[in-house]
Amino acid sequence: MFRGSYIQPRRGLAVLKRALATHTPLVEKSCASITPPYAKLIKNLEHVRKILNRPLTLSEKILYSHLVDPEKSLAGGGKIRGEAYLQLHPERVAMQDASAQYAIYYQDSHTPNAGGLGMLAIGVGGADAVDAMTGTPWELKAPQVVGIHLTGSLNGWSTTKDLILHLAGLATIANMGAEVGATTSTFPYTPKMNAYLKATGRAPVATAADIAASQGFLSPDEGAEYDEVIEINLSDIEPTINGPFTPDLATPISKFGSFVKDQGWKDEVSAGLIGSCTNSSYEDMTRVADLARQAQAVGIKTKVPFLCTPGSEQIRATMERDNVTASLESIGAVVLANACGPCIGQWKREDKKDEENAILTSFNRNFKSRNDGNRLTMNFLASPTIVTAMSFAGKLSFNPMTDSLTLPSGEAFKFTPPVSEDLPSAGFAAGEVSYYPQPNPQPQSDIQVVIKSDSQRLELLEPFTSHFGKSNPRGLELPPLRVLMRVRGKCTTDHISAAGPWLKYKGHLTNISENLLITAVNDEGGDVNKAFDRELDVSGTIPEIAKSLKARQQPWALIVDDNYGEGSAREHAALQPRFYGCALILARSFARIHETNLKKQGVLPLWFADKADYSRIGSGDIIETVGLADTIRGVPDASIKVRVTKINGEIFDIQTKHTMSSDQLKWLEAGSALNHIRSQI
């Protein structure tokens, strides 16, 4: 995976085979703004080839063709992957909402999914979107490239969702690759992509891609080398269930019943939920509708609440027209609005409050409290078909490949493997077209943004001040920082900035900051949402102690565990600590997107050189950077240490590592990336 990843089938072997239905395309759209400038990209790639003088992977072709200055970024062709910082000009910024998502190639739906259409789509925070919108080169450390060779064919109950669950359709794999550390994932251009583009009214995009593909741009070079190659025989893939509380704990369905028993959990499913951004395509929904029709034919309904979320207005409308919705509702399903819904916590669940229970979902993330606000709810991830089948049984141990259900008559009933359609034979229904954006919107500079002074949903942001300057006698070293807490274990962006009912405050930083780290575990005592103010000798919630430090104008630091900030590209997880006065986070390791978001907001992310040092620093300790000034000045071989002054007066130094580029150091010095951009205008 294009830590990204590039996924390539073996030539001459059947891969992910399904018959394409004949279809009627939507009315052709204006595609001028979404058709990649292939001629320009191919010309830029010719310059890249002269520098590197080696075969290129697909992901390298797409990425490097967007370089602002190939000679500068590629530094004469030395080691690039994992070393060089690339200055890029993205083609598109795709904002899912006010917090923004991002794409280099982008034509459809939720950013990472775009890899399923052969694009390089990279999720980031909104501050990175500002770079692209202002014409500022966007910086990315060149990822390593993992090649995944797929052979064989998926059979029976297995789906592309099971493939990525095994690793951690195509859009599902591209989306969930981020959950296991990939920068992005992409696929070579195929006839099925051509068919999908035409079916969705984007024939000009398909035509342009055909021409580019004929020139070798949309496939890897023969002999291209990868940092790692993973071989997968699709014929061996078994339906897989992942979780709870993490998307990378995988159990084959044949062993899942024993796994549940060994853990001592109740053999009960309390709800089944399918949908979300990638697992609600027409193919997914027609597949589960096939199961619904099988169940309807023998007179059974789901035993637990079964909620279905269409992936888009187009899918919702097509499902209704083709009686997919009716089939699902006939067996007890509730078809929700096409929105994020329960996947991001928009689920007004009235049962199982503060009670341990298990739900099955086809979502991408399953962290504690994410779906229903109950930290005791265990969310197990599976394909939509497995979630649907198990919702009829109501048991975690049910395996539809081998097990039967008992009908009211006493007879046994066993599902047959479901079938699906790739594309609707009557074409996609447009749905409510007023929801769609204008194809080529023009700037409206005369419109003023007015926010009510007493609004609880929106507030104007004030620029963050620099950590340096007259108020800091240490010059270009950070001021002395008080340690707020040492965070234990998994701390995702959901832990740092909870979703669910808090999402209504996404436009109001003061209000949403009240949820800072409220589900994080304090390593000093093991309590959730508890911190200590050693100066005042009091304890309180984490937001309370953070606000107290801010009120005393005491900047602070966090000590965190491995993969800090995994999960979504939620920029609030960087904005909120910065808003309360955080200047430095010292981690065993960081998730890529979150580390970049911290840099953008003027928070210095440092890595322990020795992970064992994590436990040597506690709340109330004072830490100071040593060597940051030399690093900012560009002194060769400069390194950064932190000097720790314990509450008892003991002093010692800890060596750290960092991934700060020269441009990112300018963001830190200015107080944020936006401050630096403003200073250059």
Salt bridges, closest charged atoms under 4 A:
GLU60 OE2 - ARG54 NH2 2.84
GLU60 OE2 - ARG81 NE 3.03
GLU91 OE2 - HIS66 NE2 2.58
ASP97 OD2 - LYS506 NZ 3.08
ASP108 OD2 - ARG202 NH2 3.83
ASP128 OD1 - LYS600 NZ 2.89
ASP131 OD2 - LYS600 NZ 2.39
GLU179 OE2 - ARG365 NE 2.89
ASP221 OD2 - ARG49 NH1 2.73
ASP221 OD1 - LYS61 NZ 2.76
GLU222 OE1 - ARG11 NH2 3.93
ASP227 OD2 - ARG81 NH1 3.13
GLU228 OE1 - ARG3 NH2 3.66
GLU231 OE2 - ARG10 NH2 2.80
GLU231 OE2 - HIS149 ND1 3.41
GLU283 OE2 - ARG18 NE 2.64
GLU313 OE2 - ARG316 NH2 2.62
GLU320 OE2 - ARG316 NH1 2.81
ASP322 OD1 - ARG321 NE 2.74
GLU350 OE1 - LYS353 NZ 3.44
ASP351 OD1 - ARG349 NE 2.98
GLU355 OE2 - LYS352 NZ 3.59
ASP372 OD2 - ARG349 NH1 2.84
ASP422 OD2 - LYS192 NZ 3.09
GLU459 OE2 - HIS508 ND1 3.74
ASP494 OD1 - ARG370 NH1 2.71
ASP494 OD2 - ARG570 NH1 3.77
GLU514 OE2 - LYS547 NZ 2.82
ASP523 OD2 - ARG486 NE 2.84
ASP523 OD1 - ARG488 NE 2.67
GLU524 OE2 - ARG534 NH2 3.76
ASP527 OD2 - LYS530 NZ 3.90
ASP533 OD2 - ARG552 NH1 2.85
GLU535 OE2 - ARG482 NH2 3.09
GLU535 OE1 - ARG552 NH2 2.81
ASP561 OD1 - ARG588 NH1 3.06
ASP562 OD1 - LYS611 NZ 2.92
GLU566 OE2 - LYS490 NZ 2.69
ASP613 OD1 - ARG616 NH1 3.29
ASP621 OD2 - LYS646 NZ 2.78
GLU624 OE2 - ARG474 NE 3.64
ASP630 OD1 - ARG633 NH1 3.54
ASP653 OD2 - LYS641 NZ 3.60
ASP653 OD1 - ARG643 NE 2.75
ASP663 OD1 - LYS666 NZ 3.73
